[in-house]
Amino acid sequence: MRAAVSRLAPAKINLTLHVTGQREDGYHLLDSLVVFAEAGDLLTLRTGPGLSLDLTGPCAAALAPEPDNLVLRAARLTGAQGVAFTLDKQLPVASGMGGGSSDAAAALHLLAEERDLPLPGTQALMRLGADMPVCMAAPAPMRMRGLGERVDPVAGIPALWLLLVNPGQGLSTPAVFKAMTLRQNPAMPDALPRFDDAKTLCDWLAGMRNDLQAPAIALMPQIKALLADIGAQDGCLLARMTGSGATCFGIFTNEAAMRAAATALSAPGRYILPTRSLPSP
């Protein structure tokens, strides 16, 4: 194995998140169009005694390295030993960007590539979290359905100038689902169209939803104001919440508009990340 090898754990953005039902065991059925950003956490793998994880970066203080961090839980699925991970934590915790799942997916890919350890199957991945299968498929745009176990690539998704804004507070995913009043909602169309550019995609996205946005706003009303602030910026084509929140995003016409909005929306306590999503191959 090389002395040290690193892998990006990209931010996951739910362009749509339709909650289409709830099973008798309480788990929710989803239909979501997901893209991944060029930015995220950075996970580094080195040889070391046992299995360990060190945390660095601006958002590291919100995480505990032992024993339940998803990176370590994922590594244990492979039986990895003699491995020392360092996670440069750039994404806020409990922010709706799939950071923990993306970190765990990066760990599994590094172990497969550097140690020739087998990748866990879907059932094992789902025990780590519903976002694990889609994060394992990053960075191409994906459609995730069912509990999250059904993942399919999506053609015709352009690169998007994305501004990610978090109000500086975490939001509990179980609490957001519990706050839902409607759990039986329409799915996306069976066949998704292809899009020539960001505007045609956003025109279509405007007719889609994040069904967790309303319950998240009920729990954290400042999300509504944040979405209004993002949507009011010049060049913003769409403003929406990602995942279960509280991170919101704006899709912009070009990089200059996105960066101008990042400056305008900067405020104490806010997390702001101007970035770009990766397109369909």
C-alpha positions in Angstrom: 0.0 0.0 0.0 1.2 3.5 -0.7 2.4 5.6 2.3 -0.8 7.6 2.3 -3.7 7.9 -0.1 -6.7 10.3 0.0 -10.2 10.4 -1.4 -12.8 13.1 -1.6 -16.0 12.4 0.2 -18.3 14.7 -1.8 -21.3 16.6 -0.5 -24.6 15.0 -1.5 -27.3 17.3 -2.8 -30.9 16.1 -3.1 -32.3 18.1 -6.0 -35.6 16.4 -5.2 -36.7 14.3 -2.3 -40.2 12.8 -2.6 -41.5 10.8 0.3 -43.8 8.3 -1.3 -45.0 6.1 1.6 -44.2 4.6 4.9 -43.9 0.9 5.6 -45.4 -0.9 8.6 -42.0 -1.0 10.3 -41.9 2.8 10.2 -39.3 3.2 7.4 -40.1 5.7 4.7 -40.1 5.2 1.0 -38.2 7.8 -1.1 -37.7 8.9 -4.7 -34.8 11.4 -5.0 -32.6 12.9 -7.7 -29.1 13.3 -6.3 -26.1 15.1 -7.5 -22.6 15.3 -5.9 -20.5 18.4 -5.4 -16.8 19.0 -6.3 -16.3 19.8 -2.7 -16.6 17.8 0.5 -14.6 16.1 3.2 -11.2 14.5 2.6 -10.4 11.1 3.9 -6.8 9.9 4.1 -5.7 6.3 4.7 -2.3 5.3 6.1 -0.9 2.1 7.7 -1.2 2.2 11.5 -1.8 -0.1 14.4 -5.3 -1.6 14.7 -8.0 0.6 13.3 -8.1 4.3 14.1 -9.5 7.6 13.1 -8.2 11.1 13.7 -10.3 14.2 13.0 -9.2 17.5 11.7 -10.8 20.4 9.9 -13.3 23.2 10.8 -16.2 20.9 11.5 -14.3 18.2 13.4 -15.3 19.3 16.9 -18.9 18.2 16.3 -17.8 14.6 15.7 -16.6 11.9 18.0 -13.9 9.7 16.5 -14.8 6.6 18.6 -16.6 4.2 18.4 -19.6 5.0 16.3 -18.2 7.2 13.6 -19.4 5.8 10.2 -15.9 5.6 8.8 -14.9 3.1 11.5 -18.2 1.2 11.3 -17.8 0.9 7.6 -14.2 -0.3 7.9 -15.2 -2.9 10.5 -17.5 -4.4 7.9 -14.5 -5.3 5.8 -12.4 -6.7 8.7 -9.8 -4.0 8.1 -6.8 -3.9 10.5 -3.5 -2.0 10.4 -5.4 1.1 9.1 -5.2 4.7 10.3 -7.7 7.1 8.8 -7.6 10.9 9.0 -10.8 12.8 8.2 -10.5 16.4 7.2 -14.1 17.4 8.2 -15.2 20.3 6.0 -19.0 19.7 5.9 -21.2 20.5 8.9 -22.6 17.6 10.8 -26.4 16.8 10.6 -26.7 19.1 7.7 -28.6 17.1 5.1 -25.5 16.7 2.8 -24.9 13.1 3.5 -21.5 13.8 5.0 -21.2 10.8 7.3 -22.4 8.4 4.6 -20.0 10.0 2.0 -17.1 9.6 4.5 -18.0 6.0 5.0 -18.2 5.3 1.3 -14.8 6.9 0.8 -13.4 4.6 3.4 -14.8 1.5 1.8 -13.5 2.5 -1.7 -10.0 3.3 -0.2 -9.9 -0.1 1.5 -11.0 -1.9 -1.6 -8.4 -0.1 -3.8 -5.5 -0.1 -1.4 -6.1 -3.3 0.6 -8.1 -5.4 -1.9 -10.9 -5.8 0.7 -14.3 -6.6 -0.5 -17.0 -4.0 -0.8 -20.1 -4.8 1.4 -23.3 -5.7 -0.2 -26.4 -3.5 -0.3 -28.0 -5.0 2.8 -24.9 -4.4 4.9 -24.6 -0.9 3.5 -28.2 -0.1 4.5 -27.4 -1.0 8.1 -25.1 2.0 8.1 -27.7 4.3 6.6 -30.1 4.9 3.8 -27.7 7.2 2.0 -24.9 4.6 1.8 -25.8 3.0 -1.6 -26.1 6.3 -3.4 -22.9 7.6 -1.8 -21.1 4.5 -2.9 -22.2 5.3 -6.5 -20.8 8.9 -6.3 -19.9 11.2 -8.1 -22.3 10.6 -11.0 -25.9 11.9 -10.7 -28.2 9.2 -9.3 -31.8 8.4 -8.7 -32.4 6.7 -5.3 -35.7 4.9 -4.5 -37.2 2.6 -2.0 -35.5 2.9 1.3 -32.5 4.1 -0.5 -31.3 0.7 -1.7 -32.4 1.2 -5.3 -29.8 3.4 -7.1 -29.7 4.1 -10.8 -27.5 6.5 -12.8 -29.3 9.4 -14.5 -28.3 10.7 -17.9 -28.7 14.3 -19.1 -27.9 16.2 -15.9 -25.6 19.2 -16.5 -23.0 20.6 -14.2 -24.6 23.1 -11.8 -23.2 26.2 -10.0 -24.3 25.5 -6.5 -24.3 27.7 -3.4 -24.8 25.7 -0.2 -25.9 27.6 2.9 -26.4 26.2 6.4 -27.8 28.4 9.2 -25.2 27.0 11.6 -27.5 24.5 13.3 -27.9 20.8 13.0 -31.3 19.2 12.4 -32.3 15.7 13.5 -33.4 13.6 10.6 -35.8 11.4 12.7 -37.3 14.6 14.1 -38.0 15.9 10.6 -39.6 12.7 9.5 -41.7 12.6 12.7 -42.9 16.2 12.0 -44.3 15.2 8.6 -48.1 15.4 8.2 -48.3 13.8 4.7 -46.4 10.6 4.1 -48.1 9.3 0.9 -46.9 11.7 -1.9 -46.4 11.3 -5.7 -43.1 10.0 -7.0 -41.2 11.6 -9.8 -42.1 10.5 -13.3 -41.0 7.0 -14.2 -38.8 8.3 -17.0 -36.8 11.5 -16.3 -36.1 13.9 -19.2 -32.7 14.9 -20.4 -31.7 18.5 -19.8 -29.7 20.8 -22.1 -28.7 23.3 -19.4 -29.3 24.4 -15.8 -32.3 26.5 -16.7 -34.3 23.7 -18.3 -33.4 21.5 -15.4 -34.5 24.1 -12.9 -37.7 24.7 -14.8 -38.5 21.0 -14.4 -37.3 20.9 -10.7 -39.7 23.7 -9.9 -42.5 21.1 -10.4 -40.8 18.6 -8.1 -40.4 18.7 -4.3 -38.5 18.1 -1.2 -41.2 16.7 1.0 -39.1 17.2 4.1 -38.7 20.9 3.6 -42.1 21.9 5.2 -41.6 19.8 8.4 -38.0 21.0 8.6 -39.3 24.6 8.5 -41.8 23.8 11.2 -38.9 22.7 13.4 -36.5 25.5 12.3 -38.4 28.5 10.9 -35.2 30.3 9.9 -34.9 27.8 7.0 -37.9 29.6 5.3 -36.1 33.0 5.5 -32.9 31.4 4.3 -34.6 30.0 1.2 -36.1 33.4 0.5 -32.7 35.1 0.8 -31.1 32.6 -1.5 -33.9 32.8 -4.1 -33.7 36.6 -4.1 -30.1 36.7 -5.3 -29.4 37.7 -8.9 -29.0 34.7 -11.1 -30.6 32.2 -8.8 -32.7 29.7 -10.8 -33.9 27.6 -7.9 -33.7 27.6 -4.1 -34.4 24.4 -2.1 -33.4 22.5 1.0 -31.3 19.4 0.6 -32.0 16.1 2.5 -33.6 16.6 5.9 -31.9 20.0 6.3 -31.0 22.4 7.5 -28.6 23.1 4.5 -30.3 24.9 1.6 -28.9 25.4 -1.9 -29.3 27.8 -4.8 -28.6 26.9 -8.4 -27.1 29.8 -10.3 -26.8 30.8 -13.9 -23.0 31.2 -13.7 -20.0 31.2 -11.4 -19.9 34.9 -11.0 -23.5 35.1 -9.8 -22.9 32.2 -7.4 -19.9 33.9 -5.9 -21.6 37.3 -5.6 -24.5 35.5 -3.8 -22.0 33.8 -1.4 -20.6 37.2 -0.5 -24.0 38.8 0.0 -25.3 35.9 2.2 -22.3 35.6 4.4 -23.2 36.1 8.1 -21.8 35.2 11.5 -22.5 31.5 12.2 -23.6 30.6 8.7 -21.7 27.9 6.7 -21.4 28.9 3.0 -19.9 26.8 0.3 -19.8 27.9 -3.3 -19.2 24.8 -5.5 -20.2 23.0 -8.6 -22.0 19.7 -9.1 -20.6 17.0 -11.3 -22.6 16.2 -14.5 -23.8 13.0 -16.0 -21.0 11.2 -17.8 
